[in-house]
Amino acid sequence: MSGPGDTLRILLVEDDPVFARVLSRALTARGHRVAHAIDGPAALASAAAAPPDAAVIDLRLGEESGLALIEPLRSRLPDARLLVLTGYASVATAVEAIKRGADDYLAKPANAVQVLAALRGDAPAPSVETPSLKRLEWEHIQQVLRAHDGNVSAAARALGMHRRTLQRKLAKRPVRR
């Protein structure tokens, strides 16, 4: 990969327009060129039109999974660094991302310095924190709840817990560190 002062061509695959704009501006201000795609097909088209040195892929792209994008990008861009960036960090998704060909995995919120360190293969910046167990549990519950269209009873059955227990857990949203 390039050295600290080299310009990188970065493909940012992110469906959150605010986060994409903030990260793009921060990376551009550091001298890098950023192409933005909001979904898998747009990312593959962008990579074919102008192959990047690196790609930052959001784990959740609307209804799509960014994990599905890793293998096609890796086959088109064998030398590019692929970084999965997510607000839903878990050991399982980190392992899956690496198995599919990602070079690194970062939990949001991550800033441009942390993203660039990961893209260059440097040690992670010290301010990167792993979410607490309570936070991971709450996010998993949210995933299951969304998968059951907000039906608390169906989500509780899928999670193997009583509906009232699930309601109590939902009422105790953990704070993000």
Wavefront OBJ file of the C-alpha trace (Angstrom):
o trace
v 0.000 0.000 0.000
v 1.034 3.610 -0.339
v 3.090 5.517 2.181
v 1.741 8.119 4.630
v 2.061 11.031 2.200
v 0.763 9.284 -0.924
v -2.622 10.102 -2.408
v -5.091 7.231 -2.307
v -8.057 6.687 -4.607
v -10.751 5.566 -2.153
v -14.159 4.109 -2.964
v -16.582 4.889 -0.119
v -19.633 2.611 -0.158
v -22.014 4.203 2.335
v -25.783 4.763 2.235
v -25.877 7.371 5.029
v -25.499 10.672 3.131
v -24.413 12.693 6.173
v -21.708 10.246 7.285
v -20.544 9.805 3.674
v -20.244 13.571 3.189
v -18.340 14.075 6.470
v -15.909 11.211 5.853
v -15.430 12.148 2.173
v -14.610 15.741 3.090
v -12.171 14.662 5.811
v -10.382 12.237 3.476
v -10.307 14.777 0.645
v -8.908 17.424 3.016
v -6.037 15.003 3.710
v -5.222 14.871 -0.009
v -7.068 11.723 -1.076
v -9.546 11.257 -3.928
v -12.884 9.815 -2.888
v -15.593 8.267 -5.058
v -18.902 7.630 -3.311
v -21.407 4.857 -4.014
v -24.643 4.246 -2.111
v -25.136 0.551 -2.925
v -23.513 -2.569 -4.338
v -24.271 -2.064 -8.055
v -23.055 1.555 -7.937
v -19.893 0.464 -6.107
v -19.086 -2.228 -8.685
v -19.715 0.218 -11.545
v -17.482 2.830 -9.910
v -14.718 0.260 -9.292
v -14.874 -0.822 -12.945
v -14.795 2.762 -14.256
v -11.965 3.991 -12.019
v -10.270 1.254 -9.971
v -9.541 2.540 -6.449
v -6.534 1.792 -4.247
v -8.878 1.089 -1.341
v -12.558 0.680 -0.522
v -14.423 1.522 2.673
v -17.597 -0.580 2.767
v -20.472 -0.019 5.176
v -21.769 -3.294 6.606
v -25.386 -2.202 6.181
v -26.411 -0.697 2.860
v -30.156 -0.272 3.236
v -31.556 -3.773 2.815
v -28.230 -5.076 1.429
v -25.250 -6.397 3.327
v -21.873 -4.889 2.592
v -20.417 -8.351 3.213
v -21.853 -9.474 -0.139
v -19.787 -6.768 -1.836
v -16.410 -7.907 -0.506
v -15.857 -10.900 -2.802
v -16.795 -9.164 -6.088
v -14.644 -6.157 -5.179
v -11.748 -8.406 -4.137
v -11.896 -10.280 -7.468
v -11.915 -6.988 -9.449
v -9.369 -5.250 -7.197
v -6.936 -7.894 -5.922
v -4.387 -5.331 -4.672
v -6.828 -2.878 -3.085
v -7.265 -2.625 0.692
v -10.858 -3.377 1.705
v -12.144 -1.983 4.992
v -15.552 -2.817 6.462
v -16.962 0.003 8.559
v -20.040 -0.585 10.701
v -22.209 0.744 13.459
v -23.232 -2.858 14.208
v -19.877 -4.299 15.235
v -19.687 -7.890 16.377
v -17.062 -10.588 16.447
v -19.161 -12.715 14.082
v -19.387 -10.045 11.375
v -15.716 -9.157 11.779
v -14.709 -12.795 11.259
v -17.084 -13.119 8.295
v -15.721 -9.939 6.690
v -12.124 -11.163 6.984
v -13.073 -14.625 5.670
v -14.648 -13.022 2.610
v -11.503 -11.023 1.859
v -11.674 -7.752 3.792
v -8.342 -6.481 5.100
v -9.726 -4.738 8.162
v -12.884 -3.957 10.136
v -13.704 -0.829 12.138
v -16.653 0.078 14.332
v -18.365 3.431 13.854
v -17.925 6.118 14.830
v -14.536 6.110 13.142
v -12.780 9.236 11.983
v -10.621 9.829 8.903
v -7.380 9.207 10.822
v -8.617 5.793 11.972
v -9.890 4.908 8.498
v -6.585 5.885 6.880
v -4.606 3.920 9.492
v -6.698 0.842 8.697
v -6.359 1.360 4.937
v -2.590 1.610 5.266
v -2.444 -1.449 7.517
v -1.125 0.529 10.474
v -1.958 -0.386 14.044
v -5.456 0.739 15.004
v -5.701 4.194 16.485
v -5.953 4.058 20.301
v -9.334 5.787 20.410
v -11.114 2.889 18.658
v -13.346 1.271 21.249
v -15.199 -1.987 20.985
v -18.845 -1.714 21.947
v -19.886 -2.998 25.358
v -21.615 -6.358 25.653
v -24.848 -4.583 26.614
v -24.592 -2.415 23.489
v -23.982 -5.449 21.248
v -26.946 -7.253 22.822
v -29.197 -4.228 22.281
v -28.114 -3.903 18.639
v -28.736 -7.618 18.051
v -32.197 -7.248 19.562
v -32.823 -4.322 17.208
v -31.764 -6.464 14.232
v -34.138 -9.269 15.227
v -36.924 -6.785 15.894
v -36.463 -5.243 12.415
v -36.428 -8.729 10.861
v -39.849 -9.316 12.467
v -41.250 -5.950 11.322
v -41.340 -4.525 14.846
v -43.440 -7.378 16.256
v -42.175 -7.693 19.837
v -43.845 -11.076 20.456
v -42.345 -12.624 17.296
v -38.907 -11.128 18.067
v -39.071 -12.463 21.643
v -39.855 -15.968 20.317
v -36.953 -15.728 17.849
v -34.623 -14.629 20.663
v -35.878 -17.348 23.003
v -37.080 -14.972 25.704
v -40.340 -13.854 27.268
v -42.029 -10.853 25.647
v -41.922 -8.823 28.906
v -38.169 -9.515 29.266
v -37.631 -8.214 25.751
v -39.718 -5.112 26.493
v -37.600 -4.390 29.594
v -34.391 -4.790 27.575
v -35.721 -2.445 24.864
v -36.509 0.185 27.500
v -32.867 0.134 28.702
v -31.042 1.415 25.633
v -27.333 1.434 26.462
v -25.386 4.620 25.846
v -22.717 4.653 23.173
v -19.242 5.133 24.655
l 1 2 3 4 5 6 7 8 9 10 11 12 13 14 15 16 17 18 19 20 21 22 23 24 25 26 27 28 29 30 31 32 33 34 35 36 37 38 39 40 41 42 43 44 45 46 47 48 49 50 51 52 53 54 55 56 57 58 59 60 61 62 63 64 65 66 67 68 69 70 71 72 73 74 75 76 77 78 79 80 81 82 83 84 85 86 87 88 89 90 91 92 93 94 95 96 97 98 99 100 101 102 103 104 105 106 107 108 109 110 111 112 113 114 115 116 117 118 119 120 121 122 123 124 125 126 127 128 129 130 131 132 133 134 135 136 137 138 139 140 141 142 143 144 145 146 147 148 149 150 151 152 153 154 155 156 157 158 159 160 161 162 163 164 165 166 167 168 169 170 171 172 173 174 175 176 177
